[in-house]
Amino acid sequence: MHIIKKKPIQNTSFELEESHLFWCLKCNLPLLEEQCGICREKGPKVDLSLPGDVRFASLHEKNLINELIFQSFGKNPIAEKLILLNKIPGEDKTDEIIVDGLHFGILRFDMKELAFKFDLMVEGACALIDSGINKKHIRISSGGRHLSGKKIDGTEVIDFSNDIIKGDTVLVTGKGLCGFGIVYRDKSELMTPGQSLKIKKIGSGRVTFLPGKPRLEDVIRANAPHMKQLVTDAVNTIRGIANQKEFRESHVYVSFSGGKDSLTTLDLTRSAVKKPIKVFFANTGIEFPETVEFARRFCKENEIELIEVNVNEAFWENLQSFGPPAKDFRWCCKVCKLAPINSVIEECTRTGKKCLTIDGKRRYESFKRSRIAPKEENPFIPGQVSVFPIRNWRAIEVWLYIFYRKLEYNPLYDEGFERVGCWLCPAQMSAEYYRFSQMHPELFTRWNEYLLKWANEFGLDERFVRHGFWRWKTLPPKMIRLCEELKINTKSEPKKEEFGITVTGGVSPCKTGGYTMEGKITGLLPREAQNIANILGENVFSEELGVLLINTKGGNVRIFSSGHISINAPGNEDARSVFENTAKQLIRVKKCTKCRVCLKVCPGNAIVLEPDLKIGKVCTRCGKCTGSCVVVKYFDRILPDFGQG
């Protein structure tokens, strides 16, 4: 068999120079290490486009691929074969298809047509030709090896099958060549002078499918040595940290989403520690019904204590204030997931004990997670320590573990979902959102009706919603270009939200000690709050959590992207004072008139006014600029009533 090498697509979002697996040519199955655990033969390397988070195709994905290939070529030689999918960059859900160690093609969701499409790759085209497929086939007289990307004159076409129409993707053969191209003409003109065919990709040599259809059990056996080492390392990581002195008297908690990664992490944790395990599950009220049912059933059948944090209608109650969530505005995660879970964790740490949480995050999942450390302490919840035992695992390794252990998993994976979070999450692909609409039309209708009403209020037509552009606050360049191609208006008429601060919780005793005060900020972006944070105290902003933490002299301030503000201080008056001081500074940054008075009184040159008010880290917090600020003096009427709540 001749395999034409394919270089991986470079993606600088991940700190990975290359990604690959191996393929046993004798057993015809994927290997995670070079040597097969069954036949002991060494397999050739198969390069993967980055990040290389390769996985097994689900039953739904297999059916899609089989149907699309059959529609194009009348026969499907890979119908019964093992198929791997490797996520690659694209407009939406886009996966490289790997069969028999070949880069066979690409399965992608077309956001224009809102349908799945199949694109050939040169190895796949050559293997189809070798398998005897003669539908959509053109023979050319050219024998050169540098035809990829070039257009062929009709006089160079020797023969073609009768089923070809203009615009078709066709299989192409020449003198010792095989590949594929796109037809520019109707078949009646294919052999006449003029440009008839564009060669997309062509290569030399024979490419064949391998014999044999490996069973899943064979793939598990072949990779057993590799998986054994992975599992040993993960178990030792969990066990080693859980047995440290500071955690010996504490429960071990597992963050459980109902997804494959947290399922694997939970099972590894059960193997690693003998002490009681508790599971956190955030039921946001917008979880897939299948996920909620699975999480409850799995924990019950395995006698695991499940702490289900249920926020019921919190999402819908806050929707009017925040509008639809977006990839760059995930207020729902903070309101429906992080805040409730954090409250539970704070309760666990209130006695001074550490809270050890085992988490299933993996670095292959996204850019933000590509730099996950083995262990992290939560700066926003003192006492919580998170451990990530499978951070270096790829999806295929997670699935091999699940299959080997015969673990029941979330049924949504068999339906083509790559992620099983909230059903209306803006982070999911349009392909998955479309699939969701087929499976749960009643839930889809509720959300779609809201989106259509929202779009109408902002002067956007229904196609803006139908094609999924509501999932961004600020559309990225490729989505702007797509809107232009579809002639969809992206200029909304946003409602201007006035700046304001409202006390929502008053001052009350805190379970973890001291006093808290809660409020709501409107019309203020997190970056604007961060601009003024240095005058209040040492601060840190977590983009992933969407929270700005400020340690002031009188207490701690947390400002969330959702607009929620929380103060924790030793005493009642301290909490009220910190809230008021924080409110004054937020008013400054929002209402700054750029009168430049503060620049003159600042002894440390810590203030910048252009393009916006910003106080640098050299600020000594002397307070002179605040005392001289016209905004603070004349706009304090917008401050809330700080009396008892």
NORMO-V983147 format. One record per residue. N is the residue number from 1. RES is the residue in one letter. D_CENTER is the distance of its C-alpha to the mean C-alpha in Angstrom with 2 decimals. Layout:
((N/RES/D_CENTER) (N/RES/D_CENTER))
//
This chain:
((1/M/37.02) (2/H/35.99) (3/I/32.31) (4/I/31.53) (5/K/29.24) (6/K/26.08) (7/K/24.59) (8/P/20.84) (9/I/19.09) (10/Q/18.72) (11/N/15.46) (12/T/16.35) (13/S/12.90) (14/F/13.45) (15/E/16.71) (16/L/17.71) (17/E/20.93) (18/E/20.71) (19/S/19.27) (20/H/21.47) (21/L/22.93) (22/F/26.52) (23/W/28.33) (24/C/31.53) (25/L/33.85) (26/K/36.33) (27/C/34.11) (28/N/31.62) (29/L/28.43) (30/P/25.49) (31/L/26.17) (32/L/24.01) (33/E/27.19) (34/E/30.00) (35/Q/32.53) (36/C/32.39) (37/G/33.12) (38/I/35.35) (39/C/37.56) (40/R/37.10) (41/E/36.79) (42/K/34.49) (43/G/31.98) (44/P/31.09) (45/K/27.82) (46/V/25.17) (47/D/23.05) (48/L/19.34) (49/S/17.38) (50/L/15.00) (51/P/12.84) (52/G/14.65) (53/D/12.39) (54/V/15.05) (55/R/15.55) (56/F/18.35) (57/A/18.40) (58/S/18.64) (59/L/21.90) (60/H/20.58) (61/E/19.12) (62/K/22.45) (63/N/24.39) (64/L/22.65) (65/I/23.37) (66/N/26.89) (67/E/27.72) (68/L/26.68) (69/I/28.64) (70/F/31.62) (71/Q/31.71) (72/S/31.87) (73/F/34.23) (74/G/36.02) (75/K/35.36) (76/N/32.34) (77/P/33.09) (78/I/29.65) (79/A/29.74) (80/E/30.54) (81/K/28.73) (82/L/25.83) (83/I/22.73) (84/L/19.74) (85/L/16.61) (86/N/14.79) (87/K/11.66) (88/I/12.97) (89/P/12.59) (90/G/13.72) (91/E/14.00) (92/D/11.83) (93/K/11.39) (94/T/13.52) (95/D/14.78) (96/E/17.77) (97/I/20.32) (98/I/22.32) (99/V/25.63) (100/D/28.54) (101/G/27.01) (102/L/27.02) (103/H/24.38) (104/F/25.37) (105/G/23.28) (106/I/20.03) (107/L/18.61) (108/R/16.89) (109/F/16.52) (110/D/18.90) (111/M/18.06) (112/K/21.77) (113/E/23.16) (114/L/20.27) (115/A/21.01) (116/F/20.06) (117/K/21.94) (118/F/23.12) (119/D/23.93) (120/L/26.32) (121/M/26.26) (122/V/29.65) (123/E/29.72) (124/G/28.95) (125/A/31.65) (126/C/34.21) (127/A/33.60) (128/L/34.04) (129/I/37.25) (130/D/38.50) (131/S/37.92) (132/G/40.45) (133/I/38.46) (134/N/40.69) (135/K/39.04) (136/K/37.63) (137/H/39.45) (138/I/41.25) (139/R/43.63) (140/I/44.41) (141/S/47.29) (142/S/45.31) (143/G/45.06) (144/G/43.38) (145/R/40.23) (146/H/38.78) (147/L/38.11) (148/S/34.30) (149/G/33.44) (150/K/37.13) (151/K/38.98) (152/I/41.80) (153/D/45.09) (154/G/46.32) (155/T/49.37) (156/E/47.22) (157/V/46.03) (158/I/48.29) (159/D/47.08) (160/F/44.30) (161/S/43.56) (162/N/44.68) (163/D/41.36) (164/I/39.83) (165/I/39.19) (166/K/38.07) (167/G/34.34) (168/D/33.89) (169/T/32.00) (170/V/34.81) (171/L/35.58) (172/V/37.88) (173/T/40.54) (174/G/43.16) (175/K/45.48) (176/G/43.48) (177/L/40.23) (178/C/37.38) (179/G/34.26) (180/F/33.14) (181/G/33.55) (182/I/33.64) (183/V/36.96) (184/Y/38.35) (185/R/41.50) (186/D/42.92) (187/K/44.54) (188/S/48.01) (189/E/47.36) (190/L/45.33) (191/M/48.37) (192/T/49.95) (193/P/49.77) (194/G/46.67) (195/Q/42.97) (196/S/41.85) (197/L/38.84) (198/K/35.97) (199/I/35.08) (200/K/31.31) (201/K/31.55) (202/I/34.51) (203/G/35.55) (204/S/38.56) (205/G/39.20) (206/R/38.64) (207/V/35.26) (208/T/35.59) (209/F/33.65) (210/L/34.42) (211/P/36.53) (212/G/35.40) (213/K/32.62) (214/P/31.16) (215/R/30.48) (216/L/27.49) (217/E/30.05) (218/D/31.06) (219/V/27.58) (220/I/27.44) (221/R/30.95) (222/A/30.36) (223/N/27.50) (224/A/29.12) (225/P/30.24) (226/H/26.83) (227/M/25.15) (228/K/28.10) (229/Q/27.58) (230/L/23.85) (231/V/24.70) (232/T/27.69) (233/D/25.78) (234/A/23.14) (235/V/26.00) (236/N/28.06) (237/T/25.34) (238/I/25.08) (239/R/28.83) (240/G/29.79) (241/I/27.97) (242/A/28.96) (243/N/32.56) (244/Q/32.75) (245/K/35.43) (246/E/33.28) (247/F/31.32) (248/R/34.21) (249/E/35.17) (250/S/31.69) (251/H/29.71) (252/V/26.56) (253/Y/23.55) (254/V/20.41) (255/S/17.22) (256/F/16.70) (257/S/14.07) (258/G/15.73) (259/G/13.09) (260/K/14.21) (261/D/13.22) (262/S/14.97) (263/L/17.71) (264/T/18.46) (265/T/18.52) (266/L/20.84) (267/D/23.13) (268/L/23.37) (269/T/24.26) (270/R/26.93) (271/S/28.41) (272/A/28.36) (273/V/30.04) (274/K/32.98) (275/K/32.72) (276/P/31.33) (277/I/27.58) (278/K/25.97) (279/V/22.59) (280/F/20.56) (281/F/18.91) (282/A/17.79) (283/N/18.98) (284/T/17.75) (285/G/20.06) (286/I/17.39) (287/E/16.12) (288/F/16.86) (289/P/20.53) (290/E/19.96) (291/T/17.61) (292/V/20.22) (293/E/23.02) (294/F/21.54) (295/A/20.81) (296/R/24.34) (297/R/26.04) (298/F/24.62) (299/C/25.64) (300/K/28.96) (301/E/29.90) (302/N/29.13) (303/E/30.85) (304/I/27.99) (305/E/28.25) (306/L/25.41) (307/I/24.88) (308/E/23.27) (309/V/22.53) (310/N/23.09) (311/V/22.81) (312/N/24.11) (313/E/24.30) (314/A/22.77) (315/F/20.11) (316/W/22.86) (317/E/25.28) (318/N/23.21) (319/L/22.07) (320/Q/25.41) (321/S/25.10) (322/F/21.59) (323/G/21.01) (324/P/17.85) (325/P/14.60) (326/A/12.44) (327/K/9.29) (328/D/11.91) (329/F/13.80) (330/R/12.16) (331/W/15.62) (332/C/15.08) (333/C/13.12) (334/K/16.18) (335/V/18.76) (336/C/17.72) (337/K/16.09) (338/L/16.64) (339/A/20.19) (340/P/21.51) (341/I/20.15) (342/N/21.50) (343/S/24.81) (344/V/25.10) (345/I/24.44) (346/E/26.96) (347/E/29.43) (348/C/28.98) (349/T/29.77) (350/R/32.60) (351/T/35.28) (352/G/34.26) (353/K/32.58) (354/K/29.32) (355/C/26.35) (356/L/24.70) (357/T/21.20) (358/I/19.69) (359/D/15.89) (360/G/13.76) (361/K/11.02) (362/R/10.93) (363/R/11.02) (364/Y/9.99) (365/E/6.33) (366/S/5.77) (367/F/8.80) (368/K/9.14) (369/R/9.40) (370/S/11.60) (371/R/14.60) (372/I/14.59) (373/A/18.28) (374/P/20.00) (375/K/20.97) (376/E/20.28) (377/E/22.43) (378/N/21.08) (379/P/23.00) (380/F/22.73) (381/I/24.13) (382/P/27.01) (383/G/27.45) (384/Q/23.93) (385/V/22.97) (386/S/19.69) (387/V/19.82) (388/F/17.11) (389/P/19.21) (390/I/16.77) (391/R/14.79) (392/N/16.29) (393/W/15.97) (394/R/14.48) (395/A/13.47) (396/I/17.07) (397/E/18.54) (398/V/16.82) (399/W/18.21) (400/L/21.55) (401/Y/21.90) (402/I/21.28) (403/F/23.73) (404/Y/26.25) (405/R/26.31) (406/K/26.49) (407/L/24.04) (408/E/23.43) (409/Y/19.75) (410/N/17.95) (411/P/19.60) (412/L/16.61) (413/Y/15.56) (414/D/18.93) (415/E/18.29) (416/G/15.58) (417/F/12.41) (418/E/9.71) (419/R/8.07) (420/V/10.81) (421/G/10.00) (422/C/12.22) (423/W/13.72) (424/L/13.62) (425/C/10.21) (426/P/9.75) (427/A/5.96) (428/Q/7.10) (429/M/9.06) (430/S/12.73) (431/A/13.82) (432/E/12.51) (433/Y/13.92) (434/Y/17.07) (435/R/17.29) (436/F/17.03) (437/S/19.91) (438/Q/21.97) (439/M/21.57) (440/H/22.00) (441/P/24.00) (442/E/25.38) (443/L/22.13) (444/F/20.92) (445/T/24.31) (446/R/24.17) (447/W/20.95) (448/N/22.01) (449/E/25.41) (450/Y/24.08) (451/L/21.97) (452/L/25.09) (453/K/27.24) (454/W/24.98) (455/A/24.88) (456/N/28.65) (457/E/29.24) (458/F/27.53) (459/G/29.32) (460/L/26.47) (461/D/27.29) (462/E/25.71) (463/R/24.19) (464/F/21.84) (465/V/20.46) (466/R/20.95) (467/H/18.90) (468/G/15.91) (469/F/16.61) (470/W/16.73) (471/R/12.94) (472/W/13.84) (473/K/16.60) (474/T/17.31) (475/L/16.69) (476/P/15.68) (477/P/18.62) (478/K/17.58) (479/M/17.16) (480/I/20.48) (481/R/22.11) (482/L/21.01) (483/C/22.48) (484/E/25.59) (485/E/25.97) (486/L/25.74) (487/K/28.00) (488/I/25.81) (489/N/26.74) (490/T/24.04) (491/K/26.54) (492/S/26.37) (493/E/29.09) (494/P/27.30) (495/K/29.22) (496/K/30.13) (497/E/29.42) (498/E/32.23) (499/F/31.77) (500/G/32.78) (501/I/32.56) (502/T/33.42) (503/V/34.26) (504/T/32.69) (505/G/33.53) (506/G/36.72) (507/V/37.68) (508/S/37.47) (509/P/37.66) (510/C/34.41) (511/K/33.93) (512/T/33.01) (513/G/36.09) (514/G/37.27) (515/Y/36.55) (516/T/33.61) (517/M/33.50) (518/E/30.76) (519/G/30.32) (520/K/28.36) (521/I/27.99) (522/T/27.69) (523/G/27.62) (524/L/26.25) (525/L/23.08) (526/P/21.75) (527/R/22.81) (528/E/26.25) (529/A/26.60) (530/Q/25.64) (531/N/28.41) (532/I/31.00) (533/A/29.68) (534/N/31.88) (535/I/35.04) (536/L/33.99) (537/G/33.05) (538/E/30.70) (539/N/27.10) (540/V/23.49) (541/F/20.35) (542/S/16.92) (543/E/14.28) (544/E/11.56) (545/L/14.14) (546/G/15.63) (547/V/19.12) (548/L/22.16) (549/L/24.56) (550/I/28.17) (551/N/30.98) (552/T/34.18) (553/K/37.75) (554/G/38.01) (555/G/34.65) (556/N/30.85) (557/V/28.91) (558/R/25.29) (559/I/23.99) (560/F/20.67) (561/S/18.73) (562/S/19.80) (563/G/23.36) (564/H/24.38) (565/I/26.73) (566/S/28.09) (567/I/31.12) (568/N/32.40) (569/A/35.90) (570/P/38.88) (571/G/41.09) (572/N/41.35) (573/E/42.74) (574/D/40.31) (575/A/37.33) (576/R/39.10) (577/S/40.02) (578/V/36.55) (579/F/35.14) (580/E/37.91) (581/N/37.57) (582/T/33.84) (583/A/34.50) (584/K/37.17) (585/Q/34.95) (586/L/32.22) (587/I/35.03) (588/R/36.16) (589/V/32.94) (590/K/32.53) (591/K/36.19) (592/C/37.31) (593/T/40.26) (594/K/40.34) (595/C/44.00) (596/R/43.74) (597/V/45.83) (598/C/43.23) (599/L/43.29) (600/K/47.01) (601/V/46.93) (602/C/44.03) (603/P/45.79) (604/G/42.82) (605/N/41.56) (606/A/38.14) (607/I/37.54) (608/V/36.15) (609/L/36.48) (610/E/35.10) (611/P/32.83) (612/D/32.14) (613/L/33.64) (614/K/32.16) (615/I/33.71) (616/G/33.24) (617/K/33.14) (618/V/36.88) (619/C/37.60) (620/T/40.20) (621/R/39.70) (622/C/43.38) (623/G/42.80) (624/K/45.20) (625/C/42.77) (626/T/41.91) (627/G/45.62) (628/S/46.35) (629/C/43.50) (630/V/44.87) (631/V/41.66) (632/V/41.77) (633/K/45.48) (634/Y/45.45) (635/F/42.09) (636/D/42.13) (637/R/43.15) (638/I/39.52) (639/L/38.83) (640/P/38.49) (641/D/41.19) (642/F/40.59) (643/G/43.00) (644/Q/42.37) (645/G/39.57))
//
